[in-house]
Amino acid sequence: MELVQGWIDGVKRVPSPHFDERPAGEIPSLLVIHNISLPPAQFGGPYIDQLFTGTLDANEHPYFAEICHLRVSAHCLIRRDGEIIQYVPFDKRAWHAGVSLFQGRERCNDFSIGIEMEGTDDLDFTPQQYQSLNQVTRLLMDHYPITSEQITGHCDIAPGRKTDPGPHFDWKRYKALIAG
């Protein structure tokens, strides 16, 4: 796995318009883990790509009418089978964290990378997802000043507002993988 101009070489790219430049001199120093499924608790299909590219059709599912107007993205999605899809280059600011705070710093999008795990708060993630997340994490740690202490869940930077990646995300397993 290689990083070329902010993109992971060899993974599927679905470029999102929902990003902008990071503040001058800011490089990623935080990794935020999320979960997502569209429609809720359903996996596969084109809907996450459509949400992150601003093309989600409100008429496809009743839930989509509530979210189709959102301008959101993540840097990557890891599907249930371990497939990695990248939407935004890592050197750019994806719009994944919203109102957020990490170790006294607000606006986590400014200095973080967001990775979505296809899943829900109520279901275990797959071994393939942990393997892919490990690979991406190690790549990011090789290129950016991200340590295991600078990896957190969306729930931790937006408590009370967000619950992901949820209680079924196995932090112990993930941290053991990245520790080698």
C-alpha positions as CSV (number, residue, x, y, z in Angstrom):
1,M,0.0,0.0,0.0
2,E,1.4,3.3,-1.1
3,L,0.4,7.0,-0.6
4,V,0.7,9.2,-3.8
5,Q,-0.2,12.8,-3.5
6,G,-2.7,12.2,-0.7
7,W,-4.4,9.2,-2.3
8,I,-3.9,5.5,-1.6
9,D,-2.5,4.0,-4.7
10,G,-4.6,1.1,-6.0
11,V,-7.9,1.6,-4.1
12,K,-11.2,2.7,-5.5
13,R,-11.5,6.5,-5.7
14,V,-14.9,8.3,-5.7
15,P,-13.9,12.0,-5.5
16,S,-16.1,14.1,-3.3
17,P,-16.7,17.8,-3.8
18,H,-17.2,18.1,0.0
19,F,-13.7,19.1,1.1
20,D,-11.5,22.1,1.2
21,E,-8.0,23.1,2.1
22,R,-6.7,22.6,5.6
23,P,-5.5,25.8,7.4
24,A,-2.1,27.0,6.3
25,G,0.7,24.7,7.7
26,E,-1.8,22.2,9.2
27,I,-1.0,18.5,8.6
28,P,-3.1,15.6,9.8
29,S,-2.3,14.6,13.4
30,L,-5.5,12.9,14.4
31,L,-7.4,9.8,13.1
32,V,-11.1,9.7,13.7
33,I,-13.0,6.4,13.3
34,H,-16.7,6.5,12.4
35,N,-19.4,4.1,11.3
36,I,-22.1,4.5,8.6
37,S,-24.7,2.5,6.8
38,L,-27.3,3.7,4.2
39,P,-30.1,3.1,4.6
40,P,-29.6,2.6,8.3
41,A,-28.4,-1.0,9.1
42,Q,-28.3,-2.0,5.4
43,F,-24.9,-2.6,3.7
44,G,-23.7,-2.5,0.2
45,G,-25.2,-0.4,-2.6
46,P,-24.3,3.0,-3.9
47,Y,-25.8,5.2,-1.2
48,I,-22.7,6.1,0.9
49,D,-20.9,7.1,-2.3
50,Q,-23.9,9.2,-3.3
51,L,-24.1,10.9,0.1
52,F,-20.4,11.8,0.0
53,T,-20.7,13.1,-3.6
54,G,-23.9,15.1,-3.0
55,T,-25.9,12.9,-5.4
56,L,-28.2,11.0,-2.9
57,D,-31.8,10.9,-4.2
58,A,-34.3,11.8,-1.4
59,N,-36.9,9.5,-3.2
60,E,-34.8,6.3,-3.0
61,H,-35.6,5.8,0.7
62,P,-37.6,7.7,3.3
63,Y,-34.5,8.3,5.5
64,F,-32.7,9.9,2.6
65,A,-35.1,12.9,2.6
66,E,-33.6,13.8,6.0
67,I,-30.0,13.6,4.9
68,C,-29.7,14.3,1.2
69,H,-29.0,18.0,1.7
70,L,-26.0,17.3,3.9
71,R,-22.5,18.3,2.6
72,V,-20.4,15.6,4.3
73,S,-17.5,13.4,3.4
74,A,-14.9,11.2,4.9
75,H,-11.4,10.5,3.6
76,C,-12.1,6.7,3.3
77,L,-14.8,4.1,3.7
78,I,-14.0,0.5,4.6
79,R,-16.8,-1.8,3.5
80,R,-17.9,-5.0,5.2
81,D,-15.7,-7.1,2.9
82,G,-12.7,-4.9,3.6
83,E,-12.8,-2.9,0.4
84,I,-11.3,0.6,0.8
85,I,-12.9,3.5,-1.0
86,Q,-11.2,6.9,-0.9
87,Y,-13.2,10.2,-1.3
88,V,-10.8,12.9,-0.3
89,P,-7.0,13.1,-0.4
90,F,-5.5,13.0,3.1
91,D,-3.8,16.4,2.7
92,K,-7.2,18.0,2.3
93,R,-9.9,18.7,4.9
94,A,-12.9,16.3,4.6
95,W,-16.1,17.3,6.3
96,H,-16.6,14.4,8.7
97,A,-16.3,15.5,12.3
98,G,-18.6,18.5,12.5
99,V,-18.6,20.4,15.8
100,S,-15.8,18.7,17.7
101,L,-13.1,18.9,20.3
102,F,-9.9,16.8,20.9
103,Q,-7.4,17.5,23.7
104,G,-8.5,21.1,23.9
105,R,-8.5,21.8,20.1
106,E,-11.8,22.6,18.4
107,R,-12.6,22.0,14.7
108,C,-11.1,18.6,14.4
109,N,-11.7,18.5,10.6
110,D,-8.8,21.0,10.4
111,F,-6.2,18.5,11.7
112,S,-7.8,15.0,11.3
113,I,-8.4,12.2,8.9
114,G,-11.9,10.6,9.0
115,I,-12.3,6.9,8.2
116,E,-15.8,5.4,8.0
117,M,-16.4,1.8,8.8
118,E,-19.5,0.4,7.1
119,G,-21.6,-0.7,10.1
120,T,-23.8,0.3,12.9
121,D,-23.5,0.9,16.6
122,D,-25.2,-2.5,17.2
123,L,-23.2,-4.9,15.1
124,D,-19.7,-6.3,15.2
125,F,-17.3,-5.2,12.5
126,T,-15.8,-7.8,10.3
127,P,-12.2,-9.2,10.4
128,Q,-11.7,-7.9,6.9
129,Q,-12.6,-4.4,8.0
130,Y,-10.0,-4.6,10.9
131,Q,-7.3,-5.8,8.5
132,S,-8.0,-3.0,6.0
133,L,-8.2,-0.4,8.8
134,N,-4.9,-1.7,10.1
135,Q,-3.3,-1.3,6.7
136,V,-4.6,2.3,6.2
137,T,-3.7,3.3,9.8
138,R,-0.1,2.0,9.4
139,L,0.2,3.9,6.1
140,L,-1.0,7.1,7.7
141,M,1.2,6.7,10.7
142,D,4.2,6.3,8.3
143,H,3.3,9.6,6.6
144,Y,1.8,11.8,9.3
145,P,2.5,12.5,12.9
146,I,-0.3,10.2,14.1
147,T,0.4,7.9,17.1
148,S,-2.0,5.4,18.7
149,E,-2.8,8.2,21.2
150,Q,-4.1,10.3,18.4
151,I,-6.7,7.8,17.2
152,T,-10.2,8.2,18.5
153,G,-13.9,7.7,17.8
154,H,-16.3,10.2,16.6
155,C,-18.2,9.7,19.9
156,D,-15.1,11.0,21.8
157,I,-14.7,14.2,19.9
158,A,-18.4,15.0,19.7
159,P,-19.8,13.4,22.9
160,G,-23.6,13.6,23.3
161,R,-24.0,14.4,19.6
162,K,-22.4,11.3,18.1
163,T,-22.2,7.6,19.2
164,D,-20.0,6.1,16.4
165,P,-18.1,3.9,15.9
166,G,-20.2,2.4,18.7
167,P,-19.7,-0.2,21.4
168,H,-19.2,-3.0,18.9
169,F,-16.0,-1.5,17.6
170,D,-13.2,-3.5,19.2
171,W,-10.6,-0.9,20.2
172,K,-8.5,-3.5,21.9
173,R,-8.3,-5.7,18.8
174,Y,-7.6,-2.6,16.6
175,K,-4.9,-1.2,18.8
176,A,-3.2,-4.6,19.0
177,L,-3.1,-4.8,15.2
178,I,-1.6,-1.4,14.8
179,A,1.0,-2.1,17.5
180,G,2.2,-5.1,15.4
